[in-house]
Amino acid sequence: MSLMREIYLHCRMIDVAPFNMYTKAGYKIVKTDSILILLALQRRKHLMCKKLPVLDDPSEIYLSGPDEALHE
């Protein structure tokens, strides 16, 4: 059985470059602030989420160090 882990972040709607970066990284918009948030003198934000798979066995992932060469 595979579980999922989720990572959430807020991104302001006016920040186009970070929004595009997060979208390319796999984040999806979950919710957007109401326009009424402007009455509180705050910028509107998107709540974004990315689902990450949880590894059943930690040995499934291998991180190579800077001294190790990649083998083909």
mmCIF file of the N, C-alpha and C atoms, coordinates in Angstrom:
data_MODEL
# 
_entry.id   MODEL 
# 
loop_
_atom_site.group_PDB 
_atom_site.id 
_atom_site.type_symbol 
_atom_site.label_atom_id 
_atom_site.label_alt_id 
_atom_site.label_comp_id 
_atom_site.label_asym_id 
_atom_site.label_entity_id 
_atom_site.label_seq_id 
_atom_site.pdbx_PDB_ins_code 
_atom_site.Cartn_x 
_atom_site.Cartn_y 
_atom_site.Cartn_z 
_atom_site.occupancy 
_atom_site.B_iso_or_equiv 
_atom_site.pdbx_formal_charge 
_atom_site.auth_seq_id 
_atom_site.auth_comp_id 
_atom_site.auth_asym_id 
_atom_site.auth_atom_id 
_atom_site.pdbx_PDB_model_num 
ATOM 1   N N  . MET A 1 1  ? 0.846   -1.175 0.000   1.00 0.00 ? 1  MET A N  1 
ATOM 2   C CA . MET A 1 1  ? 0.000   0.000  0.000   1.00 0.00 ? 1  MET A CA 1 
ATOM 3   C C  . MET A 1 1  ? 0.894   1.243  0.000   1.00 0.00 ? 1  MET A C  1 
ATOM 4   N N  . SER A 1 2  ? 0.554   2.195  -0.819  1.00 0.00 ? 2  SER A N  1 
ATOM 5   C CA . SER A 1 2  ? 1.351   3.412  -0.941  1.00 0.00 ? 2  SER A CA 1 
ATOM 6   C C  . SER A 1 2  ? 0.591   4.586  -0.331  1.00 0.00 ? 2  SER A C  1 
ATOM 7   N N  . LEU A 1 3  ? 1.243   5.344  0.512   1.00 0.00 ? 3  LEU A N  1 
ATOM 8   C CA . LEU A 1 3  ? 0.662   6.531  1.123   1.00 0.00 ? 3  LEU A CA 1 
ATOM 9   C C  . LEU A 1 3  ? 1.157   7.762  0.378   1.00 0.00 ? 3  LEU A C  1 
ATOM 10  N N  . MET A 1 4  ? 0.453   8.872  0.576   1.00 0.00 ? 4  MET A N  1 
ATOM 11  C CA . MET A 1 4  ? 0.877   10.121 -0.049  1.00 0.00 ? 4  MET A CA 1 
ATOM 12  C C  . MET A 1 4  ? 1.125   11.160 1.037   1.00 0.00 ? 4  MET A C  1 
ATOM 13  N N  . ARG A 1 5  ? 2.137   11.961 0.826   1.00 0.00 ? 5  ARG A N  1 
ATOM 14  C CA . ARG A 1 5  ? 2.451   13.090 1.688   1.00 0.00 ? 5  ARG A CA 1 
ATOM 15  C C  . ARG A 1 5  ? 2.187   14.345 0.884   1.00 0.00 ? 5  ARG A C  1 
ATOM 16  N N  . GLU A 1 6  ? 1.709   15.367 1.549   1.00 0.00 ? 6  GLU A N  1 
ATOM 17  C CA . GLU A 1 6  ? 1.392   16.605 0.848   1.00 0.00 ? 6  GLU A CA 1 
ATOM 18  C C  . GLU A 1 6  ? 2.205   17.763 1.424   1.00 0.00 ? 6  GLU A C  1 
ATOM 19  N N  . ILE A 1 7  ? 2.654   18.639 0.542   1.00 0.00 ? 7  ILE A N  1 
ATOM 20  C CA . ILE A 1 7  ? 3.355   19.862 0.933   1.00 0.00 ? 7  ILE A CA 1 
ATOM 21  C C  . ILE A 1 7  ? 2.500   21.031 0.456   1.00 0.00 ? 7  ILE A C  1 
ATOM 22  N N  . TYR A 1 8  ? 2.265   21.984 1.351   1.00 0.00 ? 8  TYR A N  1 
ATOM 23  C CA . TYR A 1 8  ? 1.451   23.152 1.029   1.00 0.00 ? 8  TYR A CA 1 
ATOM 24  C C  . TYR A 1 8  ? 2.291   24.417 1.116   1.00 0.00 ? 8  TYR A C  1 
ATOM 25  N N  . LEU A 1 9  ? 1.937   25.418 0.301   1.00 0.00 ? 9  LEU A N  1 
ATOM 26  C CA . LEU A 1 9  ? 2.569   26.729 0.383   1.00 0.00 ? 9  LEU A CA 1 
ATOM 27  C C  . LEU A 1 9  ? 1.593   27.785 -0.095  1.00 0.00 ? 9  LEU A C  1 
ATOM 28  N N  . HIS A 1 10 ? 1.849   29.026 0.316   1.00 0.00 ? 10 HIS A N  1 
ATOM 29  C CA . HIS A 1 10 ? 1.082   30.170 -0.169  1.00 0.00 ? 10 HIS A CA 1 
ATOM 30  C C  . HIS A 1 10 ? 1.935   30.931 -1.173  1.00 0.00 ? 10 HIS A C  1 
ATOM 31  N N  . CYS A 1 11 ? 1.310   31.362 -2.252  1.00 0.00 ? 11 CYS A N  1 
ATOM 32  C CA . CYS A 1 11 ? 1.983   32.180 -3.257  1.00 0.00 ? 11 CYS A CA 1 
ATOM 33  C C  . CYS A 1 11 ? 1.075   33.364 -3.575  1.00 0.00 ? 11 CYS A C  1 
ATOM 34  N N  . ARG A 1 12 ? 1.621   34.570 -3.464  1.00 0.00 ? 12 ARG A N  1 
ATOM 35  C CA . ARG A 1 12 ? 0.815   35.753 -3.771  1.00 0.00 ? 12 ARG A CA 1 
ATOM 36  C C  . ARG A 1 12 ? 0.458   35.765 -5.253  1.00 0.00 ? 12 ARG A C  1 
ATOM 37  N N  . MET A 1 13 ? -0.747  36.191 -5.554  1.00 0.00 ? 13 MET A N  1 
ATOM 38  C CA . MET A 1 13 ? -1.233  36.194 -6.933  1.00 0.00 ? 13 MET A CA 1 
ATOM 39  C C  . MET A 1 13 ? -0.425  37.126 -7.826  1.00 0.00 ? 13 MET A C  1 
ATOM 40  N N  . ILE A 1 14 ? 0.148   38.192 -7.272  1.00 0.00 ? 14 ILE A N  1 
ATOM 41  C CA . ILE A 1 14 ? 0.887   39.154 -8.097  1.00 0.00 ? 14 ILE A CA 1 
ATOM 42  C C  . ILE A 1 14 ? 2.295   38.670 -8.434  1.00 0.00 ? 14 ILE A C  1 
ATOM 43  N N  . ASP A 1 15 ? 2.767   37.628 -7.756  1.00 0.00 ? 15 ASP A N  1 
ATOM 44  C CA . ASP A 1 15 ? 4.118   37.111 -7.987  1.00 0.00 ? 15 ASP A CA 1 
ATOM 45  C C  . ASP A 1 15 ? 4.085   36.050 -9.088  1.00 0.00 ? 15 ASP A C  1 
ATOM 46  N N  . VAL A 1 16 ? 4.194   36.484 -10.327 1.00 0.00 ? 16 VAL A N  1 
ATOM 47  C CA . VAL A 1 16 ? 4.049   35.596 -11.479 1.00 0.00 ? 16 VAL A CA 1 
ATOM 48  C C  . VAL A 1 16 ? 5.212   34.611 -11.606 1.00 0.00 ? 16 VAL A C  1 
ATOM 49  N N  . ALA A 1 17 ? 6.438   35.086 -11.430 1.00 0.00 ? 17 ALA A N  1 
ATOM 50  C CA . ALA A 1 17 ? 7.604   34.206 -11.598 1.00 0.00 ? 17 ALA A CA 1 
ATOM 51  C C  . ALA A 1 17 ? 7.596   33.045 -10.599 1.00 0.00 ? 17 ALA A C  1 
ATOM 52  N N  . PRO A 1 18 ? 7.401   33.299 -9.285  1.00 0.00 ? 18 PRO A N  1 
ATOM 53  C CA . PRO A 1 18 ? 7.341   32.160 -8.361  1.00 0.00 ? 18 PRO A CA 1 
ATOM 54  C C  . PRO A 1 18 ? 6.159   31.237 -8.655  1.00 0.00 ? 18 PRO A C  1 
ATOM 55  N N  . PHE A 1 19 ? 5.021   31.820 -9.045  1.00 0.00 ? 19 PHE A N  1 
ATOM 56  C CA . PHE A 1 19 ? 3.854   30.996 -9.370  1.00 0.00 ? 19 PHE A CA 1 
ATOM 57  C C  . PHE A 1 19 ? 4.176   30.041 -10.521 1.00 0.00 ? 19 PHE A C  1 
ATOM 58  N N  . ASN A 1 20 ? 4.810   30.557 -11.572 1.00 0.00 ? 20 ASN A N  1 
ATOM 59  C CA . ASN A 1 20 ? 5.180   29.702 -12.707 1.00 0.00 ? 20 ASN A CA 1 
ATOM 60  C C  . ASN A 1 20 ? 6.178   28.626 -12.293 1.00 0.00 ? 20 ASN A C  1 
ATOM 61  N N  . MET A 1 21 ? 7.130   28.981 -11.433 1.00 0.00 ? 21 MET A N  1 
ATOM 62  C CA . MET A 1 21 ? 8.119   28.013 -10.962 1.00 0.00 ? 21 MET A CA 1 
ATOM 63  C C  . MET A 1 21 ? 7.438   26.892 -10.175 1.00 0.00 ? 21 MET A C  1 
ATOM 64  N N  . TYR A 1 22 ? 6.537   27.249 -9.262  1.00 0.00 ? 22 TYR A N  1 
ATOM 65  C CA . TYR A 1 22 ? 5.843   26.236 -8.465  1.00 0.00 ? 22 TYR A CA 1 
ATOM 66  C C  . TYR A 1 22 ? 4.950   25.363 -9.343  1.00 0.00 ? 22 TYR A C  1 
ATOM 67  N N  . THR A 1 23 ? 4.305   25.963 -10.330 1.00 0.00 ? 23 THR A N  1 
ATOM 68  C CA . THR A 1 23 ? 3.457   25.189 -11.234 1.00 0.00 ? 23 THR A CA 1 
ATOM 69  C C  . THR A 1 23 ? 4.290   24.178 -12.012 1.00 0.00 ? 23 THR A C  1 
ATOM 70  N N  . LYS A 1 24 ? 5.443   24.593 -12.515 1.00 0.00 ? 24 LYS A N  1 
ATOM 71  C CA . LYS A 1 24 ? 6.326   23.669 -13.238 1.00 0.00 ? 24 LYS A CA 1 
ATOM 72  C C  . LYS A 1 24 ? 6.868   22.577 -12.326 1.00 0.00 ? 24 LYS A C  1 
ATOM 73  N N  . ALA A 1 25 ? 6.983   22.872 -11.024 1.00 0.00 ? 25 ALA A N  1 
ATOM 74  C CA . ALA A 1 25 ? 7.486   21.887 -10.063 1.00 0.00 ? 25 ALA A CA 1 
ATOM 75  C C  . ALA A 1 25 ? 6.399   20.904 -9.626  1.00 0.00 ? 25 ALA A C  1 
ATOM 76  N N  . GLY A 1 26 ? 5.182   21.090 -10.122 1.00 0.00 ? 26 GLY A N  1 
ATOM 77  C CA . GLY A 1 26 ? 4.125   20.129 -9.826  1.00 0.00 ? 26 GLY A CA 1 
ATOM 78  C C  . GLY A 1 26 ? 3.107   20.563 -8.787  1.00 0.00 ? 26 GLY A C  1 
ATOM 79  N N  . TYR A 1 27 ? 3.182   21.815 -8.339  1.00 0.00 ? 27 TYR A N  1 
ATOM 80  C CA . TYR A 1 27 ? 2.202   22.305 -7.376  1.00 0.00 ? 27 TYR A CA 1 
ATOM 81  C C  . TYR A 1 27 ? 0.908   22.656 -8.102  1.00 0.00 ? 27 TYR A C  1 
ATOM 82  N N  . LYS A 1 28 ? -0.213  22.396 -7.448  1.00 0.00 ? 28 LYS A N  1 
ATOM 83  C CA . LYS A 1 28 ? -1.540  22.714 -7.984  1.00 0.00 ? 28 LYS A CA 1 
ATOM 84  C C  . LYS A 1 28 ? -2.239  23.676 -7.028  1.00 0.00 ? 28 LYS A C  1 
ATOM 85  N N  . ILE A 1 29 ? -3.082  24.554 -7.580  1.00 0.00 ? 29 ILE A N  1 
ATOM 86  C CA . ILE A 1 29 ? -3.853  25.483 -6.752  1.00 0.00 ? 29 ILE A CA 1 
ATOM 87  C C  . ILE A 1 29 ? -4.970  24.708 -6.065  1.00 0.00 ? 29 ILE A C  1 
ATOM 88  N N  . VAL A 1 30 ? -5.029  24.832 -4.735  1.00 0.00 ? 30 VAL A N  1 
ATOM 89  C CA . VAL A 1 30 ? -6.072  24.182 -3.951  1.00 0.00 ? 30 VAL A CA 1 
ATOM 90  C C  . VAL A 1 30 ? -7.182  25.180 -3.646  1.00 0.00 ? 30 VAL A C  1 
ATOM 91  N N  . LYS A 1 31 ? -6.775  26.401 -3.313  1.00 0.00 ? 31 LYS A N  1 
ATOM 92  C CA . LYS A 1 31 ? -7.739  27.425 -2.934  1.00 0.00 ? 31 LYS A CA 1 
ATOM 93  C C  . LYS A 1 31 ? -7.126  28.795 -3.197  1.00 0.00 ? 31 LYS A C  1 
ATOM 94  N N  . THR A 1 32 ? -7.974  29.775 -3.468  1.00 0.00 ? 32 THR A N  1 
ATOM 95  C CA . THR A 1 32 ? -7.534  31.156 -3.677  1.00 0.00 ? 32 THR A CA 1 
ATOM 96  C C  . THR A 1 32 ? -8.291  32.052 -2.708  1.00 0.00 ? 32 THR A C  1 
ATOM 97  N N  . ASP A 1 33 ? -7.581  33.013 -2.121  1.00 0.00 ? 33 ASP A N  1 
ATOM 98  C CA . ASP A 1 33 ? -8.218  33.950 -1.189  1.00 0.00 ? 33 ASP A CA 1 
ATOM 99  C C  . ASP A 1 33 ? -9.373  34.675 -1.866  1.00 0.00 ? 33 ASP A C  1 
ATOM 100 N N  . SER A 1 34 ? -10.380 34.993 -1.076  1.00 0.00 ? 34 SER A N  1 
ATOM 101 C CA . SER A 1 34 ? -11.515 35.777 -1.537  1.00 0.00 ? 34 SER A CA 1 
ATOM 102 C C  . SER A 1 34 ? -11.061 37.203 -1.838  1.00 0.00 ? 34 SER A C  1 
ATOM 103 N N  . ILE A 1 35 ? -11.803 37.857 -2.697  1.00 0.00 ? 35 ILE A N  1 
ATOM 104 C CA . ILE A 1 35 ? -11.488 39.256 -3.000  1.00 0.00 ? 35 ILE A CA 1 
ATOM 105 C C  . ILE A 1 35 ? -11.697 40.134 -1.766  1.00 0.00 ? 35 ILE A C  1 
ATOM 106 N N  . LEU A 1 36 ? -12.465 39.648 -0.798  1.00 0.00 ? 36 LEU A N  1 
ATOM 107 C CA . LEU A 1 36 ? -12.706 40.415 0.426   1.00 0.00 ? 36 LEU A CA 1 
ATOM 108 C C  . LEU A 1 36 ? -11.445 40.567 1.271   1.00 0.00 ? 36 LEU A C  1 
ATOM 109 N N  . ILE A 1 37 ? -10.427 39.763 1.020   1.00 0.00 ? 37 ILE A N  1 
ATOM 110 C CA . ILE A 1 37 ? -9.161  39.870 1.757   1.00 0.00 ? 37 ILE A CA 1 
ATOM 111 C C  . ILE A 1 37 ? -8.514  41.239 1.513   1.00 0.00 ? 37 ILE A C  1 
ATOM 112 N N  . LEU A 1 38 ? -8.853  41.863 0.389   1.00 0.00 ? 38 LEU A N  1 
ATOM 113 C CA . LEU A 1 38 ? -8.315  43.194 0.083   1.00 0.00 ? 38 LEU A CA 1 
ATOM 114 C C  . LEU A 1 38 ? -8.795  44.237 1.093   1.00 0.00 ? 38 LEU A C  1 
ATOM 115 N N  . LEU A 1 39 ? -9.957  43.992 1.708   1.00 0.00 ? 39 LEU A N  1 
ATOM 116 C CA . LEU A 1 39 ? -10.460 44.920 2.725   1.00 0.00 ? 39 LEU A CA 1 
ATOM 117 C C  . LEU A 1 39 ? -9.571  44.932 3.965   1.00 0.00 ? 39 LEU A C  1 
ATOM 118 N N  . ALA A 1 40 ? -8.830  43.859 4.187   1.00 0.00 ? 40 ALA A N  1 
ATOM 119 C CA . ALA A 1 40 ? -7.895  43.780 5.314   1.00 0.00 ? 40 ALA A CA 1 
ATOM 120 C C  . ALA A 1 40 ? -6.507  44.278 4.899   1.00 0.00 ? 40 ALA A C  1 
ATOM 121 N N  . LEU A 1 41 ? -6.433  44.913 3.727   1.00 0.00 ? 41 LEU A N  1 
ATOM 122 C CA . LEU A 1 41 ? -5.183  45.458 3.187   1.00 0.00 ? 41 LEU A CA 1 
ATOM 123 C C  . LEU A 1 41 ? -4.102  44.386 3.022   1.00 0.00 ? 41 LEU A C  1 
ATOM 124 N N  . GLN A 1 42 ? -4.527  43.202 2.617   1.00 0.00 ? 42 GLN A N  1 
ATOM 125 C CA . GLN A 1 42 ? -3.595  42.110 2.348   1.00 0.00 ? 42 GLN A CA 1 
ATOM 126 C C  . GLN A 1 42 ? -3.665  41.746 0.871   1.00 0.00 ? 42 GLN A C  1 
ATOM 127 N N  . ARG A 1 43 ? -2.586  41.160 0.366   1.00 0.00 ? 43 ARG A N  1 
ATOM 128 C CA . ARG A 1 43 ? -2.558  40.686 -1.015  1.00 0.00 ? 43 ARG A CA 1 
ATOM 129 C C  . ARG A 1 43 ? -3.266  39.335 -1.089  1.00 0.00 ? 43 ARG A C  1 
ATOM 130 N N  . ARG A 1 44 ? -3.925  39.090 -2.201  1.00 0.00 ? 44 ARG A N  1 
ATOM 131 C CA . ARG A 1 44 ? -4.569  37.787 -2.397  1.00 0.00 ? 44 ARG A CA 1 
ATOM 132 C C  . ARG A 1 44 ? -3.510  36.730 -2.666  1.00 0.00 ? 44 ARG A C  1 
ATOM 133 N N  . LYS A 1 45 ? -3.762  35.522 -2.172  1.00 0.00 ? 45 LYS A N  1 
ATOM 134 C CA . LYS A 1 45 ? -2.798  34.429 -2.292  1.00 0.00 ? 45 LYS A CA 1 
ATOM 135 C C  . LYS A 1 45 ? -3.485  33.172 -2.797  1.00 0.00 ? 45 LYS A C  1 
ATOM 136 N N  . HIS A 1 46 ? -2.684  32.321 -3.444  1.00 0.00 ? 46 HIS A N  1 
ATOM 137 C CA . HIS A 1 46 ? -3.108  30.972 -3.798  1.00 0.00 ? 46 HIS A CA 1 
ATOM 138 C C  . HIS A 1 46 ? -2.544  30.029 -2.745  1.00 0.00 ? 46 HIS A C  1 
ATOM 139 N N  . LEU A 1 47 ? -3.344  29.080 -2.300  1.00 0.00 ? 47 LEU A N  1 
ATOM 140 C CA . LEU A 1 47 ? -2.837  27.975 -1.502  1.00 0.00 ? 47 LEU A CA 1 
ATOM 141 C C  . LEU A 1 47 ? -2.529  26.873 -2.500  1.00 0.00 ? 47 LEU A C  1 
ATOM 142 N N  . MET A 1 48 ? -1.277  26.430 -2.523  1.00 0.00 ? 48 MET A N  1 
ATOM 143 C CA . MET A 1 48 ? -0.844  25.433 -3.500  1.00 0.00 ? 48 MET A CA 1 
ATOM 144 C C  . MET A 1 48 ? -0.396  24.170 -2.779  1.00 0.00 ? 48 MET A C  1 
ATOM 145 N N  . CYS A 1 49 ? -0.556  23.039 -3.452  1.00 0.00 ? 49 CYS A N  1 
ATOM 146 C CA . CYS A 1 49 ? -0.245  21.747 -2.851  1.00 0.00 ? 49 CYS A CA 1 
ATOM 147 C C  . CYS A 1 49 ? 0.495   20.872 -3.852  1.00 0.00 ? 49 CYS A C  1 
ATOM 148 N N  . LYS A 1 50 ? 1.439   20.097 -3.337  1.00 0.00 ? 50 LYS A N  1 
ATOM 149 C CA . LYS A 1 50 ? 2.139   19.103 -4.150  1.00 0.00 ? 50 LYS A CA 1 
ATOM 150 C C  . LYS A 1 50 ? 2.103   17.791 -3.386  1.00 0.00 ? 50 LYS A C  1 
ATOM 151 N N  . LYS A 1 51 ? 1.713   16.729 -4.068  1.00 0.00 ? 51 LYS A N  1 
ATOM 152 C CA . LYS A 1 51 ? 1.657   15.412 -3.442  1.00 0.00 ? 51 LYS A CA 1 
ATOM 153 C C  . LYS A 1 51 ? 2.959   14.672 -3.704  1.00 0.00 ? 51 LYS A C  1 
ATOM 154 N N  . LEU A 1 52 ? 3.546   14.153 -2.636  1.00 0.00 ? 52 LEU A N  1 
ATOM 155 C CA . LEU A 1 52 ? 4.786   13.396 -2.730  1.00 0.00 ? 52 LEU A CA 1 
ATOM 156 C C  . LEU A 1 52 ? 4.521   11.954 -2.322  1.00 0.00 ? 52 LEU A C  1 
ATOM 157 N N  . PRO A 1 53 ? 5.035   10.994 -3.068  1.00 0.00 ? 53 PRO A N  1 
ATOM 158 C CA . PRO A 1 53 ? 4.847   9.601  -2.655  1.00 0.00 ? 53 PRO A CA 1 
ATOM 159 C C  . PRO A 1 53 ? 5.694   9.296  -1.426  1.00 0.00 ? 53 PRO A C  1 
ATOM 160 N N  . VAL A 1 54 ? 5.142   8.474  -0.556  1.00 0.00 ? 54 VAL A N  1 
ATOM 161 C CA . VAL A 1 54 ? 5.880   8.024  0.617   1.00 0.00 ? 54 VAL A CA 1 
ATOM 162 C C  . VAL A 1 54 ? 6.516   6.695  0.262   1.00 0.00 ? 54 VAL A C  1 
ATOM 163 N N  . LEU A 1 55 ? 7.803   6.592  0.474   1.00 0.00 ? 55 LEU A N  1 
ATOM 164 C CA . LEU A 1 55 ? 8.517   5.367  0.144   1.00 0.00 ? 55 LEU A CA 1 
ATOM 165 C C  . LEU A 1 55 ? 8.220   4.296  1.185   1.00 0.00 ? 55 LEU A C  1 
ATOM 166 N N  . ASP A 1 56 ? 7.892   3.080  0.707   1.00 0.00 ? 56 ASP A N  1 
ATOM 167 C CA . ASP A 1 56 ? 7.665   1.963  1.613   1.00 0.00 ? 56 ASP A CA 1 
ATOM 168 C C  . ASP A 1 56 ? 8.975   1.519  2.247   1.00 0.00 ? 56 ASP A C  1 
ATOM 169 N N  . ASP A 1 57 ? 10.055  1.610  1.479   1.00 0.00 ? 57 ASP A N  1 
ATOM 170 C CA . ASP A 1 57 ? 11.368  1.173  1.943   1.00 0.00 ? 57 ASP A CA 1 
ATOM 171 C C  . ASP A 1 57 ? 12.345  2.329  1.750   1.00 0.00 ? 57 ASP A C  1 
ATOM 172 N N  . PRO A 1 58 ? 12.918  2.865  2.831   1.00 0.00 ? 58 PRO A N  1 
ATOM 173 C CA . PRO A 1 58 ? 13.837  4.008  2.693   1.00 0.00 ? 58 PRO A CA 1 
ATOM 174 C C  . PRO A 1 58 ? 15.035  3.721  1.804   1.00 0.00 ? 58 PRO A C  1 
ATOM 175 N N  . SER A 1 59 ? 15.365  2.458  1.591   1.00 0.00 ? 59 SER A N  1 
ATOM 176 C CA . SER A 1 59 ? 16.509  2.139  0.741   1.00 0.00 ? 59 SER A CA 1 
ATOM 177 C C  . SER A 1 59 ? 16.176  2.302  -0.743  1.00 0.00 ? 59 SER A C  1 
ATOM 178 N N  . GLU A 1 60 ? 14.916  2.645  -1.063  1.00 0.00 ? 60 GLU A N  1 
ATOM 179 C CA . GLU A 1 60 ? 14.534  2.852  -2.460  1.00 0.00 ? 60 GLU A CA 1 
ATOM 180 C C  . GLU A 1 60 ? 15.179  4.108  -3.035  1.00 0.00 ? 60 GLU A C  1 
ATOM 181 N N  . ILE A 1 61 ? 15.592  5.016  -2.177  1.00 0.00 ? 61 ILE A N  1 
ATOM 182 C CA . ILE A 1 61 ? 16.193  6.259  -2.651  1.00 0.00 ? 61 ILE A CA 1 
ATOM 183 C C  . ILE A 1 61 ? 17.690  6.225  -2.369  1.00 0.00 ? 61 ILE A C  1 
ATOM 184 N N  . TYR A 1 62 ? 18.454  6.742  -3.308  1.00 0.00 ? 62 TYR A N  1 
ATOM 185 C CA . TYR A 1 62 ? 19.897  6.774  -3.151  1.00 0.00 ? 62 TYR A CA 1 
ATOM 186 C C  . TYR A 1 62 ? 20.375  8.155  -3.546  1.00 0.00 ? 62 TYR A C  1 
ATOM 187 N N  . LEU A 1 63 ? 21.023  8.816  -2.642  1.00 0.00 ? 63 LEU A N  1 
ATOM 188 C CA . LEU A 1 63 ? 21.571  10.143 -2.924  1.00 0.00 ? 63 LEU A CA 1 
ATOM 189 C C  . LEU A 1 63 ? 23.076  10.021 -3.035  1.00 0.00 ? 63 LEU A C  1 
ATOM 190 N N  . SER A 1 64 ? 23.613  10.396 -4.175  1.00 0.00 ? 64 SER A N  1 
ATOM 191 C CA . SER A 1 64 ? 25.058  10.312 -4.353  1.00 0.00 ? 64 SER A CA 1 
ATOM 192 C C  . SER A 1 64 ? 25.712  11.571 -3.810  1.00 0.00 ? 64 SER A C  1 
ATOM 193 N N  . GLY A 1 65 ? 26.881  11.386 -3.264  1.00 0.00 ? 65 GLY A N  1 
ATOM 194 C CA . GLY A 1 65 ? 27.632  12.511 -2.728  1.00 0.00 ? 65 GLY A CA 1 
ATOM 195 C C  . GLY A 1 65 ? 28.429  13.186 -3.822  1.00 0.00 ? 65 GLY A C  1 
ATOM 196 N N  . PRO A 1 66 ? 29.058  14.315 -3.537  1.00 0.00 ? 66 PRO A N  1 
ATOM 197 C CA . PRO A 1 66 ? 29.809  15.054 -4.564  1.00 0.00 ? 66 PRO A CA 1 
ATOM 198 C C  . PRO A 1 66 ? 31.054  14.308 -5.038  1.00 0.00 ? 66 PRO A C  1 
ATOM 199 N N  . ASP A 1 67 ? 31.574  13.375 -4.218  1.00 0.00 ? 67 ASP A N  1 
ATOM 200 C CA . ASP A 1 67 ? 32.785  12.648 -4.595  1.00 0.00 ? 67 ASP A CA 1 
ATOM 201 C C  . ASP A 1 67 ? 32.500  11.411 -5.439  1.00 0.00 ? 67 ASP A C  1 
ATOM 202 N N  . GLU A 1 68 ? 31.230  11.036 -5.534  1.00 0.00 ? 68 GLU A N  1 
ATOM 203 C CA . GLU A 1 68 ? 30.894  9.820  -6.259  1.00 0.00 ? 68 GLU A CA 1 
ATOM 204 C C  . GLU A 1 68 ? 30.573  10.143 -7.716  1.00 0.00 ? 68 GLU A C  1 
ATOM 205 N N  . ALA A 1 69 ? 31.111  9.349  -8.610  1.00 0.00 ? 69 ALA A N  1 
ATOM 206 C CA . ALA A 1 69 ? 30.851  9.533  -10.039 1.00 0.00 ? 69 ALA A CA 1 
ATOM 207 C C  . ALA A 1 69 ? 29.583  8.780  -10.412 1.00 0.00 ? 69 ALA A C  1 
ATOM 208 N N  . LEU A 1 70 ? 28.858  9.314  -11.368 1.00 0.00 ? 70 LEU A N  1 
ATOM 209 C CA . LEU A 1 70 ? 27.678  8.629  -11.868 1.00 0.00 ? 70 LEU A CA 1 
ATOM 210 C C  . LEU A 1 70 ? 28.107  7.541  -12.836 1.00 0.00 ? 70 LEU A C  1 
ATOM 211 N N  . HIS A 1 71 ? 27.564  6.361  -12.658 1.00 0.00 ? 71 HIS A N  1 
ATOM 212 C CA . HIS A 1 71 ? 27.898  5.235  -13.532 1.00 0.00 ? 71 HIS A CA 1 
ATOM 213 C C  . HIS A 1 71 ? 26.789  5.057  -14.551 1.00 0.00 ? 71 HIS A C  1 
ATOM 214 N N  . GLU A 1 72 ? 27.173  4.834  -15.784 1.00 0.00 ? 72 GLU A N  1 
ATOM 215 C CA . GLU A 1 72 ? 26.178  4.631  -16.839 1.00 0.00 ? 72 GLU A CA 1 
ATOM 216 C C  . GLU A 1 72 ? 26.028  3.172  -17.119 1.00 0.00 ? 72 GLU A C  1 
# 
